[in-house]
């Protein structure tokens, strides 16, 4: 019976969807500047071209990664586990 219960719990966990998002960088702008922005406005980020991005699962940092571009598709290669304290401090 215990093995069956373990299978049931595992199948429930496998059925859970997790939203994955990627944070490219951050920016702080005065509200006045933000309100003046229109179509085509460019928001500068604190990240460089070759810096790692943050990979978030349900808005929680889980890993770092590198952007890869293949033909017309963008993907992220996981490079290491995330350091939550670096994320909270806005670290790169």
PDB file of N, CA, C and O in Angstrom:
ATOM      1  N   UNK A   1       0.825  -1.196   0.000  1.00  0.00           N
ATOM      2  CA  UNK A   1       0.000   0.000   0.000  1.00  0.00           C
ATOM      3  C   UNK A   1       0.869   1.261   0.000  1.00  0.00           C
ATOM      4  O   UNK A   1       0.517   2.244  -0.652  1.00  0.00           O
ATOM      5  N   UNK A   2       1.987   1.251   0.711  1.00  0.00           N
ATOM      6  CA  UNK A   2       2.862   2.420   0.782  1.00  0.00           C
ATOM      7  C   UNK A   2       3.428   2.759  -0.594  1.00  0.00           C
ATOM      8  O   UNK A   2       3.496   3.934  -0.955  1.00  0.00           O
ATOM      9  N   UNK A   3       3.835   1.757  -1.364  1.00  0.00           N
ATOM     10  CA  UNK A   3       4.373   2.008  -2.698  1.00  0.00           C
ATOM     11  C   UNK A   3       3.308   2.640  -3.587  1.00  0.00           C
ATOM     12  O   UNK A   3       3.617   3.537  -4.371  1.00  0.00           O
ATOM     13  N   UNK A   4       2.088   2.199  -3.482  1.00  0.00           N
ATOM     14  CA  UNK A   4       1.003   2.762  -4.269  1.00  0.00           C
ATOM     15  C   UNK A   4       0.777   4.230  -3.901  1.00  0.00           C
ATOM     16  O   UNK A   4       0.574   5.063  -4.783  1.00  0.00           O
ATOM     17  N   UNK A   5       0.810   4.551  -2.604  1.00  0.00           N
ATOM     18  CA  UNK A   5       0.629   5.936  -2.163  1.00  0.00           C
ATOM     19  C   UNK A   5       1.762   6.815  -2.692  1.00  0.00           C
ATOM     20  O   UNK A   5       1.525   7.953  -3.097  1.00  0.00           O
ATOM     21  N   UNK A   6       2.992   6.293  -2.691  1.00  0.00           N
ATOM     22  CA  UNK A   6       4.127   7.043  -3.220  1.00  0.00           C
ATOM     23  C   UNK A   6       3.957   7.336  -4.698  1.00  0.00           C
ATOM     24  O   UNK A   6       4.274   8.435  -5.152  1.00  0.00           O
ATOM     25  N   UNK A   7       3.462   6.369  -5.452  1.00  0.00           N
ATOM     26  CA  UNK A   7       3.205   6.563  -6.877  1.00  0.00           C
ATOM     27  C   UNK A   7       2.131   7.625  -7.085  1.00  0.00           C
ATOM     28  O   UNK A   7       2.251   8.463  -7.979  1.00  0.00           O
ATOM     29  N   UNK A   8       1.090   7.592  -6.270  1.00  0.00           N
ATOM     30  CA  UNK A   8      -0.001   8.557  -6.384  1.00  0.00           C
ATOM     31  C   UNK A   8       0.505   9.981  -6.133  1.00  0.00           C
ATOM     32  O   UNK A   8       0.152  10.902  -6.870  1.00  0.00           O
ATOM     33  N   UNK A   9       1.322  10.162  -5.106  1.00  0.00           N
ATOM     34  CA  UNK A   9       1.872  11.486  -4.793  1.00  0.00           C
ATOM     35  C   UNK A   9       2.781  11.950  -5.924  1.00  0.00           C
ATOM     36  O   UNK A   9       2.708  13.108  -6.335  1.00  0.00           O
ATOM     37  N   UNK A  10       3.631  11.073  -6.432  1.00  0.00           N
ATOM     38  CA  UNK A  10       4.540  11.428  -7.513  1.00  0.00           C
ATOM     39  C   UNK A  10       3.758  11.815  -8.764  1.00  0.00           C
ATOM     40  O   UNK A  10       4.127  12.773  -9.444  1.00  0.00           O
ATOM     41  N   UNK A  11       2.694  11.095  -9.079  1.00  0.00           N
ATOM     42  CA  UNK A  11       1.909  11.436 -10.266  1.00  0.00           C
ATOM     43  C   UNK A  11       1.229  12.789 -10.076  1.00  0.00           C
ATOM     44  O   UNK A  11       1.059  13.523 -11.050  1.00  0.00           O
ATOM     45  N   UNK A  12       0.839  13.137  -8.866  1.00  0.00           N
ATOM     46  CA  UNK A  12       0.255  14.455  -8.606  1.00  0.00           C
ATOM     47  C   UNK A  12       1.295  15.550  -8.804  1.00  0.00           C
ATOM     48  O   UNK A  12       0.997  16.594  -9.383  1.00  0.00           O
ATOM     49  N   UNK A  13       2.503  15.317  -8.327  1.00  0.00           N
ATOM     50  CA  UNK A  13       3.584  16.299  -8.485  1.00  0.00           C
ATOM     51  C   UNK A  13       3.901  16.484  -9.962  1.00  0.00           C
ATOM     52  O   UNK A  13       4.092  17.612 -10.416  1.00  0.00           O
ATOM     53  N   UNK A  14       3.959  15.396 -10.715  1.00  0.00           N
ATOM     54  CA  UNK A  14       4.264  15.486 -12.144  1.00  0.00           C
ATOM     55  C   UNK A  14       3.185  16.222 -12.921  1.00  0.00           C
ATOM     56  O   UNK A  14       3.453  16.711 -14.019  1.00  0.00           O
ATOM     57  N   UNK A  15       1.986  16.314 -12.393  1.00  0.00           N
ATOM     58  CA  UNK A  15       0.884  16.987 -13.076  1.00  0.00           C
ATOM     59  C   UNK A  15       0.872  18.499 -12.826  1.00  0.00           C
ATOM     60  O   UNK A  15       0.077  19.211 -13.440  1.00  0.00           O
ATOM     61  N   UNK A  16       1.722  18.993 -11.954  1.00  0.00           N
ATOM     62  CA  UNK A  16       1.750  20.425 -11.624  1.00  0.00           C
ATOM     63  C   UNK A  16       2.516  21.187 -12.709  1.00  0.00           C
ATOM     64  O   UNK A  16       3.634  20.815 -13.066  1.00  0.00           O
ATOM     65  N   UNK A  17       1.909  22.245 -13.224  1.00  0.00           N
ATOM     66  CA  UNK A  17       2.582  23.113 -14.186  1.00  0.00           C
ATOM     67  C   UNK A  17       3.337  24.202 -13.451  1.00  0.00           C
ATOM     68  O   UNK A  17       2.845  24.749 -12.464  1.00  0.00           O
ATOM     69  N   UNK A  18       4.528  24.516 -13.928  1.00  0.00           N
ATOM     70  CA  UNK A  18       5.365  25.564 -13.349  1.00  0.00           C
ATOM     71  C   UNK A  18       5.643  26.587 -14.448  1.00  0.00           C
ATOM     72  O   UNK A  18       6.087  26.226 -15.538  1.00  0.00           O
ATOM     73  N   UNK A  19       5.385  27.853 -14.162  1.00  0.00           N
ATOM     74  CA  UNK A  19       5.659  28.906 -15.131  1.00  0.00           C
ATOM     75  C   UNK A  19       7.134  29.281 -15.062  1.00  0.00           C
ATOM     76  O   UNK A  19       7.641  29.655 -14.004  1.00  0.00           O
ATOM     77  N   UNK A  20       7.814  29.179 -16.192  1.00  0.00           N
ATOM     78  CA  UNK A  20       9.233  29.529 -16.277  1.00  0.00           C
ATOM     79  C   UNK A  20       9.348  30.870 -16.987  1.00  0.00           C
ATOM     80  O   UNK A  20       8.765  31.070 -18.053  1.00  0.00           O
ATOM     81  N   UNK A  21      10.100  31.781 -16.394  1.00  0.00           N
ATOM     82  CA  UNK A  21      10.367  33.066 -17.029  1.00  0.00           C
ATOM     83  C   UNK A  21      11.850  33.369 -16.903  1.00  0.00           C
ATOM     84  O   UNK A  21      12.544  32.790 -16.068  1.00  0.00           O
ATOM     85  N   UNK A  22      12.327  34.279 -17.736  1.00  0.00           N
ATOM     86  CA  UNK A  22      13.740  34.641 -17.756  1.00  0.00           C
ATOM     87  C   UNK A  22      13.855  36.142 -17.571  1.00  0.00           C
ATOM     88  O   UNK A  22      13.211  36.916 -18.279  1.00  0.00           O
ATOM     89  N   UNK A  23      14.671  36.546 -16.625  1.00  0.00           N
ATOM     90  CA  UNK A  23      14.904  37.965 -16.346  1.00  0.00           C
ATOM     91  C   UNK A  23      16.208  38.377 -17.024  1.00  0.00           C
ATOM     92  O   UNK A  23      17.285  37.907 -16.659  1.00  0.00           O
ATOM     93  N   UNK A  24      16.098  39.250 -18.003  1.00  0.00           N
ATOM     94  CA  UNK A  24      17.277  39.691 -18.751  1.00  0.00           C
ATOM     95  C   UNK A  24      18.076  40.742 -18.003  1.00  0.00           C
ATOM     96  O   UNK A  24      19.303  40.777 -18.106  1.00  0.00           O
ATOM     97  N   UNK A  25      17.402  41.596 -17.254  1.00  0.00           N
ATOM     98  CA  UNK A  25      18.074  42.657 -16.522  1.00  0.00           C
ATOM     99  C   UNK A  25      17.051  43.518 -15.804  1.00  0.00           C
ATOM    100  O   UNK A  25      15.848  43.264 -15.866  1.00  0.00           O
ATOM    101  N   UNK A  26      17.547  44.535 -15.125  1.00  0.00           N
ATOM    102  CA  UNK A  26      16.681  45.431 -14.350  1.00  0.00           C
ATOM    103  C   UNK A  26      17.025  46.876 -14.671  1.00  0.00           C
ATOM    104  O   UNK A  26      18.105  47.182 -15.175  1.00  0.00           O
ATOM    105  N   UNK A  27      16.077  47.755 -14.365  1.00  0.00           N
ATOM    106  CA  UNK A  27      16.292  49.179 -14.565  1.00  0.00           C
ATOM    107  C   UNK A  27      15.440  49.956 -13.572  1.00  0.00           C
ATOM    108  O   UNK A  27      14.341  49.525 -13.221  1.00  0.00           O
ATOM    109  N   UNK A  28      15.935  51.080 -13.127  1.00  0.00           N
ATOM    110  CA  UNK A  28      15.172  51.977 -12.263  1.00  0.00           C
ATOM    111  C   UNK A  28      15.038  53.304 -12.998  1.00  0.00           C
ATOM    112  O   UNK A  28      16.028  53.923 -13.388  1.00  0.00           O
ATOM    113  N   UNK A  29      13.791  53.725 -13.175  1.00  0.00           N
ATOM    114  CA  UNK A  29      13.522  54.966 -13.891  1.00  0.00           C
ATOM    115  C   UNK A  29      12.621  55.858 -13.054  1.00  0.00           C
ATOM    116  O   UNK A  29      11.788  55.362 -12.297  1.00  0.00           O
ATOM    117  N   UNK A  30      12.781  57.180 -13.184  1.00  0.00           N
ATOM    118  CA  UNK A  30      11.826  58.081 -12.538  1.00  0.00           C
ATOM    119  C   UNK A  30      10.450  57.906 -13.189  1.00  0.00           C
ATOM    120  O   UNK A  30      10.366  57.661 -14.392  1.00  0.00           O
ATOM    121  N   UNK A  31       9.395  58.027 -12.424  1.00  0.00           N
ATOM    122  CA  UNK A  31       8.036  57.856 -12.932  1.00  0.00           C
ATOM    123  C   UNK A  31       7.765  58.796 -14.102  1.00  0.00           C
ATOM    124  O   UNK A  31       7.104  58.412 -15.066  1.00  0.00           O
ATOM    125  N   UNK A  32       8.270  60.015 -14.022  1.00  0.00           N
ATOM    126  CA  UNK A  32       8.058  60.990 -15.092  1.00  0.00           C
ATOM    127  C   UNK A  32       8.610  60.474 -16.422  1.00  0.00           C
ATOM    128  O   UNK A  32       7.965  60.610 -17.461  1.00  0.00           O
ATOM    129  N   UNK A  33       9.794  59.888 -16.385  1.00  0.00           N
ATOM    130  CA  UNK A  33      10.402  59.342 -17.600  1.00  0.00           C
ATOM    131  C   UNK A  33       9.584  58.155 -18.120  1.00  0.00           C
ATOM    132  O   UNK A  33       9.372  58.021 -19.325  1.00  0.00           O
ATOM    133  N   UNK A  34       9.135  57.309 -17.216  1.00  0.00           N
ATOM    134  CA  UNK A  34       8.333  56.154 -17.598  1.00  0.00           C
ATOM    135  C   UNK A  34       7.031  56.587 -18.274  1.00  0.00           C
ATOM    136  O   UNK A  34       6.623  55.997 -19.275  1.00  0.00           O
ATOM    137  N   UNK A  35       6.383  57.610 -17.731  1.00  0.00           N
ATOM    138  CA  UNK A  35       5.123  58.089 -18.290  1.00  0.00           C
ATOM    139  C   UNK A  35       5.291  58.738 -19.662  1.00  0.00           C
ATOM    140  O   UNK A  35       4.347  58.760 -20.451  1.00  0.00           O
ATOM    141  N   UNK A  36       6.479  59.267 -19.956  1.00  0.00           N
ATOM    142  CA  UNK A  36       6.746  59.900 -21.256  1.00  0.00           C
ATOM    143  C   UNK A  36       7.076  58.878 -22.335  1.00  0.00           C
ATOM    144  O   UNK A  36       7.092  59.218 -23.518  1.00  0.00           O
ATOM    145  N   UNK A  37       7.337  57.642 -21.952  1.00  0.00           N
ATOM    146  CA  UNK A  37       7.738  56.633 -22.936  1.00  0.00           C
ATOM    147  C   UNK A  37       6.572  56.255 -23.837  1.00  0.00           C
ATOM    148  O   UNK A  37       5.423  56.159 -23.404  1.00  0.00           O
ATOM    149  N   UNK A  38       6.899  56.048 -25.070  1.00  0.00           N
ATOM    150  CA  UNK A  38       5.912  55.612 -26.045  1.00  0.00           C
ATOM    151  C   UNK A  38       6.480  54.473 -26.860  1.00  0.00           C
ATOM    152  O   UNK A  38       7.518  53.901 -26.529  1.00  0.00           O
ATOM    153  N   UNK A  39       5.789  54.162 -27.917  1.00  0.00           N
ATOM    154  CA  UNK A  39       6.233  53.091 -28.803  1.00  0.00           C
ATOM    155  C   UNK A  39       7.634  53.383 -29.322  1.00  0.00           C
ATOM    156  O   UNK A  39       7.913  54.488 -29.786  1.00  0.00           O
ATOM    157  N   UNK A  40       8.502  52.400 -29.244  1.00  0.00           N
ATOM    158  CA  UNK A  40       9.875  52.553 -29.714  1.00  0.00           C
ATOM    159  C   UNK A  40      10.847  53.024 -28.641  1.00  0.00           C
ATOM    160  O   UNK A  40      12.050  53.100 -28.891  1.00  0.00           O
ATOM    161  N   UNK A  41      10.343  53.343 -27.447  1.00  0.00           N
ATOM    162  CA  UNK A  41      11.229  53.772 -26.358  1.00  0.00           C
ATOM    163  C   UNK A  41      12.152  52.619 -25.971  1.00  0.00           C
ATOM    164  O   UNK A  41      11.766  51.452 -26.039  1.00  0.00           O
ATOM    165  N   UNK A  42      13.341  52.951 -25.577  1.00  0.00           N
ATOM    166  CA  UNK A  42      14.333  51.955 -25.185  1.00  0.00           C
ATOM    167  C   UNK A  42      14.598  52.090 -23.691  1.00  0.00           C
ATOM    168  O   UNK A  42      14.887  53.179 -23.195  1.00  0.00           O
ATOM    169  N   UNK A  43      14.496  50.970 -22.982  1.00  0.00           N
ATOM    170  CA  UNK A  43      14.766  50.951 -21.540  1.00  0.00           C
ATOM    171  C   UNK A  43      16.131  50.305 -21.322  1.00  0.00           C
ATOM    172  O   UNK A  43      16.306  49.125 -21.628  1.00  0.00           O
ATOM    173  N   UNK A  44      17.096  51.052 -20.802  1.00  0.00           N
ATOM    174  CA  UNK A  44      18.422  50.478 -20.553  1.00  0.00           C
ATOM    175  C   UNK A  44      18.361  49.500 -19.375  1.00  0.00           C
ATOM    176  O   UNK A  44      17.699  49.762 -18.370  1.00  0.00           O
ATOM    177  N   UNK A  45      19.049  48.389 -19.513  1.00  0.00           N
ATOM    178  CA  UNK A  45      19.117  47.387 -18.447  1.00  0.00           C
ATOM    179  C   UNK A  45      20.499  47.373 -17.813  1.00  0.00           C
ATOM    180  O   UNK A  45      21.464  47.873 -18.390  1.00  0.00           O
ATOM    181  N   UNK A  46      20.583  46.800 -16.629  1.00  0.00           N
ATOM    182  CA  UNK A  46      21.853  46.730 -15.908  1.00  0.00           C
ATOM    183  C   UNK A  46      22.699  45.531 -16.324  1.00  0.00           C
ATOM    184  O   UNK A  46      23.698  45.228 -15.671  1.00  0.00           O
ATOM    185  N   UNK A  47      22.318  44.845 -17.399  1.00  0.00           N
ATOM    186  CA  UNK A  47      23.024  43.631 -17.814  1.00  0.00           C
ATOM    187  C   UNK A  47      23.815  43.865 -19.092  1.00  0.00           C
ATOM    188  O   UNK A  47      23.426  44.660 -19.948  1.00  0.00           O
ATOM    189  N   UNK A  48      24.922  43.165 -19.202  1.00  0.00           N
ATOM    190  CA  UNK A  48      25.740  43.219 -20.399  1.00  0.00           C
ATOM    191  C   UNK A  48      25.372  42.102 -21.369  1.00  0.00           C
ATOM    192  O   UNK A  48      24.587  41.213 -21.039  1.00  0.00           O
ATOM    193  N   UNK A  49      25.937  42.157 -22.548  1.00  0.00           N
ATOM    194  CA  UNK A  49      25.612  41.210 -23.618  1.00  0.00           C
ATOM    195  C   UNK A  49      25.912  39.768 -23.225  1.00  0.00           C
ATOM    196  O   UNK A  49      25.107  38.882 -23.514  1.00  0.00           O
ATOM    197  N   UNK A  50      27.018  39.511 -22.589  1.00  0.00           N
ATOM    198  CA  UNK A  50      27.422  38.132 -22.290  1.00  0.00           C
ATOM    199  C   UNK A  50      27.168  37.717 -20.844  1.00  0.00           C
ATOM    200  O   UNK A  50      27.700  36.701 -20.397  1.00  0.00           O
ATOM    201  N   UNK A  51      26.379  38.472 -20.116  1.00  0.00           N
ATOM    202  CA  UNK A  51      26.105  38.126 -18.717  1.00  0.00           C
ATOM    203  C   UNK A  51      25.018  37.069 -18.612  1.00  0.00           C
ATOM    204  O   UNK A  51      24.159  36.951 -19.486  1.00  0.00           O
ATOM    205  N   UNK A  52      25.068  36.305 -17.531  1.00  0.00           N
ATOM    206  CA  UNK A  52      24.051  35.290 -17.286  1.00  0.00           C
ATOM    207  C   UNK A  52      22.708  35.950 -16.975  1.00  0.00           C
ATOM    208  O   UNK A  52      22.651  37.048 -16.421  1.00  0.00           O
ATOM    209  N   UNK A  53      21.640  35.264 -17.339  1.00  0.00           N
ATOM    210  CA  UNK A  53      20.286  35.716 -17.031  1.00  0.00           C
ATOM    211  C   UNK A  53      19.761  34.892 -15.862  1.00  0.00           C
ATOM    212  O   UNK A  53      20.296  33.831 -15.540  1.00  0.00           O
ATOM    213  N   UNK A  54      18.701  35.401 -15.232  1.00  0.00           N
ATOM    214  CA  UNK A  54      18.044  34.682 -14.139  1.00  0.00           C
ATOM    215  C   UNK A  54      16.916  33.833 -14.715  1.00  0.00           C
ATOM    216  O   UNK A  54      16.138  34.317 -15.537  1.00  0.00           O
ATOM    217  N   UNK A  55      16.821  32.586 -14.296  1.00  0.00           N
ATOM    218  CA  UNK A  55      15.719  31.711 -14.665  1.00  0.00           C
ATOM    219  C   UNK A  55      14.823  31.588 -13.437  1.00  0.00           C
ATOM    220  O   UNK A  55      15.271  31.186 -12.363  1.00  0.00           O
ATOM    221  N   UNK A  56      13.546  31.943 -13.613  1.00  0.00           N
ATOM    222  CA  UNK A  56      12.597  31.950 -12.504  1.00  0.00           C
ATOM    223  C   UNK A  56      11.534  30.873 -12.715  1.00  0.00           C
ATOM    224  O   UNK A  56      11.056  30.669 -13.832  1.00  0.00           O
ATOM    225  N   UNK A  57      11.175  30.196 -11.646  1.00  0.00           N
ATOM    226  CA  UNK A  57      10.066  29.244 -11.654  1.00  0.00           C
ATOM    227  C   UNK A  57       9.003  29.807 -10.716  1.00  0.00           C
ATOM    228  O   UNK A  57       9.230  29.937  -9.513  1.00  0.00           O
ATOM    229  N   UNK A  58       7.847  30.137 -11.274  1.00  0.00           N
ATOM    230  CA  UNK A  58       6.785  30.790 -10.495  1.00  0.00           C
ATOM    231  C   UNK A  58       7.322  32.006  -9.747  1.00  0.00           C
ATOM    232  O   UNK A  58       7.013  32.215  -8.574  1.00  0.00           O
ATOM    233  N   UNK A  59       8.124  32.799 -10.439  1.00  0.00           N
ATOM    234  CA  UNK A  59       8.724  34.044  -9.928  1.00  0.00           C
ATOM    235  C   UNK A  59       9.762  33.846  -8.827  1.00  0.00           C
ATOM    236  O   UNK A  59      10.096  34.797  -8.120  1.00  0.00           O
ATOM    237  N   UNK A  60      10.267  32.650  -8.674  1.00  0.00           N
ATOM    238  CA  UNK A  60      11.326  32.373  -7.699  1.00  0.00           C
ATOM    239  C   UNK A  60      12.589  31.962  -8.445  1.00  0.00           C
ATOM    240  O   UNK A  60      12.524  31.103  -9.324  1.00  0.00           O
ATOM    241  N   UNK A  61      13.740  32.553  -8.117  1.00  0.00           N
ATOM    242  CA  UNK A  61      14.972  32.209  -8.834  1.00  0.00           C
ATOM    243  C   UNK A  61      15.375  30.758  -8.580  1.00  0.00           C
ATOM    244  O   UNK A  61      15.452  30.317  -7.433  1.00  0.00           O
ATOM    245  N   UNK A  62      15.631  30.026  -9.658  1.00  0.00           N
ATOM    246  CA  UNK A  62      16.033  28.625  -9.530  1.00  0.00           C
ATOM    247  C   UNK A  62      17.359  28.331 -10.216  1.00  0.00           C
ATOM    248  O   UNK A  62      18.043  27.372  -9.860  1.00  0.00           O
ATOM    249  N   UNK A  63      17.730  29.158 -11.209  1.00  0.00           N
ATOM    250  CA  UNK A  63      18.966  28.879 -11.943  1.00  0.00           C
ATOM    251  C   UNK A  63      19.440  30.134 -12.655  1.00  0.00           C
ATOM    252  O   UNK A  63      18.728  31.134 -12.751  1.00  0.00           O
ATOM    253  N   UNK A  64      20.677  30.046 -13.154  1.00  0.00           N
ATOM    254  CA  UNK A  64      21.239  31.075 -14.032  1.00  0.00           C
ATOM    255  C   UNK A  64      21.445  30.428 -15.393  1.00  0.00           C
ATOM    256  O   UNK A  64      21.573  29.207 -15.492  1.00  0.00           O
ATOM    257  N   UNK A  65      21.478  31.233 -16.430  1.00  0.00           N
ATOM    258  CA  UNK A  65      21.631  30.665 -17.754  1.00  0.00           C
ATOM    259  C   UNK A  65      22.211  31.644 -18.745  1.00  0.00           C
ATOM    260  O   UNK A  65      22.397  32.825 -18.451  1.00  0.00           O
ATOM    261  N   UNK A  66      22.495  31.125 -19.935  1.00  0.00           N
ATOM    262  CA  UNK A  66      23.033  31.927 -21.029  1.00  0.00           C
ATOM    263  C   UNK A  66      22.053  31.904 -22.193  1.00  0.00           C
ATOM    264  O   UNK A  66      21.448  30.873 -22.487  1.00  0.00           O
ATOM    265  N   UNK A  67      21.902  33.040 -22.847  1.00  0.00           N
ATOM    266  CA  UNK A  67      21.016  33.134 -24.007  1.00  0.00           C
ATOM    267  C   UNK A  67      21.680  32.463 -25.198  1.00  0.00           C
ATOM    268  O   UNK A  67      22.865  32.662 -25.461  1.00  0.00           O
ATOM    269  N   UNK A  68      20.888  31.659 -25.918  1.00  0.00           N
ATOM    270  CA  UNK A  68      21.352  31.034 -27.148  1.00  0.00           C
ATOM    271  C   UNK A  68      20.367  31.363 -28.257  1.00  0.00           C
ATOM    272  O   UNK A  68      19.154  31.306 -28.057  1.00  0.00           O
ATOM    273  N   UNK A  69      20.892  31.709 -29.426  1.00  0.00           N
ATOM    274  CA  UNK A  69      20.037  32.007 -30.573  1.00  0.00           C
ATOM    275  C   UNK A  69      20.384  31.033 -31.682  1.00  0.00           C
ATOM    276  O   UNK A  69      21.521  30.984 -32.153  1.00  0.00           O
ATOM    277  N   UNK A  70      19.382  30.251 -32.097  1.00  0.00           N
ATOM    278  CA  UNK A  70      19.550  29.280 -33.177  1.00  0.00           C
ATOM    279  C   UNK A  70      18.493  29.572 -34.229  1.00  0.00           C
ATOM    280  O   UNK A  70      17.299  29.410 -33.980  1.00  0.00           O
ATOM    281  N   UNK A  71      18.935  30.001 -35.405  1.00  0.00           N
ATOM    282  CA  UNK A  71      18.027  30.410 -36.474  1.00  0.00           C
ATOM    283  C   UNK A  71      17.118  31.516 -35.939  1.00  0.00           C
ATOM    284  O   UNK A  71      17.605  32.586 -35.574  1.00  0.00           O
ATOM    285  N   UNK A  72      15.824  31.280 -35.889  1.00  0.00           N
ATOM    286  CA  UNK A  72      14.906  32.311 -35.405  1.00  0.00           C
ATOM    287  C   UNK A  72      14.349  31.976 -34.023  1.00  0.00           C
ATOM    288  O   UNK A  72      13.322  32.527 -33.626  1.00  0.00           O
ATOM    289  N   UNK A  73      15.005  31.086 -33.290  1.00  0.00           N
ATOM    290  CA  UNK A  73      14.540  30.663 -31.965  1.00  0.00           C
ATOM    291  C   UNK A  73      15.522  31.126 -30.891  1.00  0.00           C
ATOM    292  O   UNK A  73      16.737  31.061 -31.078  1.00  0.00           O
ATOM    293  N   UNK A  74      14.988  31.590 -29.776  1.00  0.00           N
ATOM    294  CA  UNK A  74      15.793  31.986 -28.617  1.00  0.00           C
ATOM    295  C   UNK A  74      15.581  30.935 -27.535  1.00  0.00           C
ATOM    296  O   UNK A  74      14.451  30.521 -27.275  1.00  0.00           O
ATOM    297  N   UNK A  75      16.664  30.510 -26.909  1.00  0.00           N
ATOM    298  CA  UNK A  75      16.570  29.550 -25.806  1.00  0.00           C
ATOM    299  C   UNK A  75      17.580  29.934 -24.741  1.00  0.00           C
ATOM    300  O   UNK A  75      18.437  30.792 -24.953  1.00  0.00           O
ATOM    301  N   UNK A  76      17.463  29.282 -23.594  1.00  0.00           N
ATOM    302  CA  UNK A  76      18.364  29.548 -22.469  1.00  0.00           C
ATOM    303  C   UNK A  76      19.036  28.245 -22.073  1.00  0.00           C
ATOM    304  O   UNK A  76      18.363  27.241 -21.842  1.00  0.00           O
ATOM    305  N   UNK A  77      20.361  28.258 -21.995  1.00  0.00           N
ATOM    306  CA  UNK A  77      21.125  27.104 -21.515  1.00  0.00           C
ATOM    307  C   UNK A  77      21.393  27.309 -20.031  1.00  0.00           C
ATOM    308  O   UNK A  77      21.988  28.313 -19.640  1.00  0.00           O
ATOM    309  N   UNK A  78      20.965  26.376 -19.211  1.00  0.00           N
ATOM    310  CA  UNK A  78      21.178  26.468 -17.763  1.00  0.00           C
ATOM    311  C   UNK A  78      22.661  26.296 -17.480  1.00  0.00           C
ATOM    312  O   UNK A  78      23.290  25.355 -17.963  1.00  0.00           O
ATOM    313  N   UNK A  79      23.224  27.225 -16.681  1.00  0.00           N
ATOM    314  CA  UNK A  79      24.654  27.177 -16.374  1.00  0.00           C
ATOM    315  C   UNK A  79      24.946  26.802 -14.921  1.00  0.00           C
ATOM    316  O   UNK A  79      25.975  26.193 -14.628  1.00  0.00           O
ATOM    317  N   UNK A  80      24.036  27.168 -14.008  1.00  0.00           N
ATOM    318  CA  UNK A  80      24.268  26.856 -12.593  1.00  0.00           C
ATOM    319  C   UNK A  80      23.002  27.129 -11.789  1.00  0.00           C
ATOM    320  O   UNK A  80      22.058  27.745 -12.283  1.00  0.00           O
ATOM    321  N   UNK A  81      22.999  26.666 -10.557  1.00  0.00           N
ATOM    322  CA  UNK A  81      21.875  26.939  -9.650  1.00  0.00           C
ATOM    323  C   UNK A  81      21.886  28.415  -9.263  1.00  0.00           C
ATOM    324  O   UNK A  81      22.937  29.057  -9.251  1.00  0.00           O
ATOM    325  N   UNK A  82      20.724  28.936  -8.951  1.00  0.00           N
ATOM    326  CA  UNK A  82      20.608  30.342  -8.570  1.00  0.00           C
ATOM    327  C   UNK A  82      21.009  30.543  -7.114  1.00  0.00           C
ATOM    328  O   UNK A  82      20.794  29.672  -6.271  1.00  0.00           O
ATOM    329  N   UNK A  83      21.592  31.696  -6.836  1.00  0.00           N
ATOM    330  CA  UNK A  83      21.854  32.122  -5.472  1.00  0.00           C
ATOM    331  C   UNK A  83      20.776  33.143  -5.126  1.00  0.00           C
ATOM    332  O   UNK A  83      20.814  34.278  -5.601  1.00  0.00           O
ATOM    333  N   UNK A  84      19.821  32.741  -4.304  1.00  0.00           N
ATOM    334  CA  UNK A  84      18.662  33.583  -3.994  1.00  0.00           C
ATOM    335  C   UNK A  84      19.091  34.911  -3.395  1.00  0.00           C
ATOM    336  O   UNK A  84      18.463  35.936  -3.659  1.00  0.00           O
ATOM    337  N   UNK A  85      20.141  34.912  -2.598  1.00  0.00           N
ATOM    338  CA  UNK A  85      20.595  36.145  -1.952  1.00  0.00           C
ATOM    339  C   UNK A  85      21.130  37.133  -2.995  1.00  0.00           C
ATOM    340  O   UNK A  85      20.915  38.339  -2.867  1.00  0.00           O
ATOM    341  N   UNK A  86      21.820  36.639  -4.018  1.00  0.00           N
ATOM    342  CA  UNK A  86      22.283  37.509  -5.112  1.00  0.00           C
ATOM    343  C   UNK A  86      21.091  38.097  -5.853  1.00  0.00           C
ATOM    344  O   UNK A  86      21.095  39.273  -6.217  1.00  0.00           O
ATOM    345  N   UNK A  87      20.073  37.274  -6.075  1.00  0.00           N
ATOM    346  CA  UNK A  87      18.883  37.742  -6.784  1.00  0.00           C
ATOM    347  C   UNK A  87      18.199  38.857  -6.010  1.00  0.00           C
ATOM    348  O   UNK A  87      17.837  39.881  -6.589  1.00  0.00           O
ATOM    349  N   UNK A  88      18.020  38.672  -4.722  1.00  0.00           N
ATOM    350  CA  UNK A  88      17.340  39.668  -3.892  1.00  0.00           C
ATOM    351  C   UNK A  88      18.138  40.968  -3.835  1.00  0.00           C
ATOM    352  O   UNK A  88      17.557  42.048  -3.720  1.00  0.00           O
ATOM    353  N   UNK A  89      19.448  40.872  -3.913  1.00  0.00           N
ATOM    354  CA  UNK A  89      20.303  42.060  -3.860  1.00  0.00           C
ATOM    355  C   UNK A  89      20.435  42.715  -5.233  1.00  0.00           C
ATOM    356  O   UNK A  89      21.084  43.752  -5.368  1.00  0.00           O
ATOM    357  N   UNK A  90      19.818  42.107  -6.257  1.00  0.00           N
ATOM    358  CA  UNK A  90      19.929  42.665  -7.604  1.00  0.00           C
ATOM    359  C   UNK A  90      21.244  42.335  -8.252  1.00  0.00           C
ATOM    360  O   UNK A  90      21.666  43.012  -9.190  1.00  0.00           O
ATOM    361  N   UNK A  91      21.907  41.289  -7.759  1.00  0.00           N
ATOM    362  CA  UNK A  91      23.229  40.922  -8.275  1.00  0.00           C
ATOM    363  C   UNK A  91      23.197  40.289  -9.641  1.00  0.00           C
ATOM    364  O   UNK A  91      22.172  39.774 -10.088  1.00  0.00           O
ATOM    365  N   UNK A  92      24.321  40.336 -10.286  1.00  0.00           N
ATOM    366  CA  UNK A  92      24.482  39.732 -11.619  1.00  0.00           C
ATOM    367  C   UNK A  92      25.362  38.532 -11.554  1.00  0.00           C
ATOM    368  O   UNK A  92      25.612  37.894 -12.577  1.00  0.00           O
TER     369      UNK A  92
END
